[in-house]
Amino acid sequence: MMETYLDWNNSLDILTKAYDAGLFSIIIGPKGTGKTTLVRQFASLMNKDLHSVNFSLRTRESHLIGSKTLAKGEVNFVEGILIKSMRDGGLLYLDELNAAELQL
């Protein structure tokens, strides 16, 4: 059962306008305020698959882009969430992006 987002400040309308204009959206707010529920509801309304990754200090580039693997003597590429989302035409939700570790 999907939770319903109580849209008391027209967030779904704003996301729809940004999506239609080809813009990226940043949703900012304290934990537990419904940001993820909002994104899930939006994906459902847009009839799009939702790909998401929850960032932490352990999140690496390979989670986003992908990595090469060796299996049975063959090198294969396993797609990360960014590549899967782009290929499928789905929505990509980068949850807790502020927790990502920057590698400069």
C-alpha positions as CSV (number, residue, x, y, z in Angstrom):
1,M,0.0,0.0,0.0
2,M,1.4,3.4,-1.0
3,E,1.3,6.2,1.5
4,T,-0.5,9.3,0.3
5,Y,1.3,12.7,0.4
6,L,-0.8,15.5,1.9
7,D,0.0,18.2,-0.6
8,W,-0.8,21.3,1.4
9,N,1.5,23.7,-0.5
10,N,1.1,22.5,-4.1
11,S,4.4,20.6,-4.2
12,L,3.0,18.1,-6.8
13,D,2.0,20.9,-9.1
14,I,5.5,22.6,-8.7
15,L,7.2,19.3,-9.5
16,T,5.0,18.7,-12.5
17,K,5.8,22.2,-13.9
18,A,9.6,21.6,-13.3
19,Y,9.4,18.2,-15.0
20,D,7.5,19.6,-18.0
21,A,10.1,22.3,-18.3
22,G,12.9,19.8,-18.2
23,L,14.3,21.1,-14.9
24,F,15.9,19.2,-12.0
25,S,14.3,19.7,-8.6
26,I,15.8,19.8,-5.1
27,I,13.5,19.0,-2.2
28,I,14.8,20.3,1.1
29,G,13.4,19.7,4.6
30,P,13.9,18.0,7.9
31,K,13.8,14.3,8.2
32,G,10.3,12.8,8.5
33,T,8.5,15.5,6.6
34,G,7.4,13.4,3.6
35,K,10.0,14.2,1.0
36,T,10.4,10.6,-0.1
37,T,6.6,10.1,0.0
38,L,6.2,13.2,-2.2
39,V,8.6,11.8,-4.8
40,R,7.0,8.4,-4.8
41,Q,3.6,9.9,-5.3
42,F,4.9,12.1,-8.1
43,A,6.5,9.1,-9.9
44,S,3.2,7.3,-9.6
45,L,1.2,10.2,-10.9
46,M,3.6,10.5,-13.8
47,N,3.5,6.8,-14.4
48,K,7.3,6.6,-14.2
49,D,9.6,4.0,-12.6
50,L,11.4,5.5,-9.6
51,H,15.1,4.7,-9.2
52,S,16.6,5.9,-5.9
53,V,19.8,5.7,-3.9
54,N,20.2,6.8,-0.3
55,F,23.5,8.5,0.1
56,S,25.9,7.9,3.0
57,L,29.6,8.1,3.5
58,R,29.8,4.6,1.9
59,T,28.1,5.6,-1.3
60,R,30.6,5.3,-4.1
61,E,30.7,6.3,-7.8
62,S,30.1,2.7,-8.7
63,H,26.6,2.8,-7.1
64,L,25.7,5.6,-9.5
65,I,27.7,4.8,-12.7
66,G,28.3,1.1,-12.4
67,S,31.3,-1.2,-12.2
68,K,33.1,-3.9,-14.2
69,T,32.9,-7.4,-12.9
70,L,34.7,-10.6,-13.7
71,A,32.6,-13.7,-13.9
72,K,33.5,-17.0,-15.5
73,G,36.5,-15.4,-17.2
74,E,34.4,-12.6,-18.8
75,V,34.5,-8.9,-17.9
76,N,31.0,-7.5,-17.7
77,F,29.7,-4.0,-16.8
78,V,27.0,-3.9,-14.1
79,E,25.0,-0.6,-14.5
80,G,24.6,1.7,-11.6
81,I,21.3,3.4,-10.7
82,L,22.1,6.6,-12.8
83,I,22.7,4.5,-15.9
84,K,19.6,2.3,-15.3
85,S,17.4,5.4,-14.7
86,M,18.6,7.0,-17.9
87,R,18.2,3.9,-20.0
88,D,14.7,3.2,-18.6
89,G,13.5,6.8,-18.8
90,G,12.6,6.6,-15.1
91,L,12.9,9.2,-12.4
92,L,16.1,9.3,-10.3
93,Y,15.8,10.3,-6.6
94,L,19.1,11.0,-4.9
95,D,18.0,10.8,-1.2
96,E,20.2,12.4,1.5
97,L,22.5,13.8,-1.2
98,N,24.0,16.1,1.4
99,A,25.5,13.0,3.1
100,A,27.6,12.2,0.1
101,E,31.3,12.2,0.6
102,L,33.1,14.5,-1.8
103,Q,36.3,13.1,-3.5
104,L,38.3,16.0,-4.8
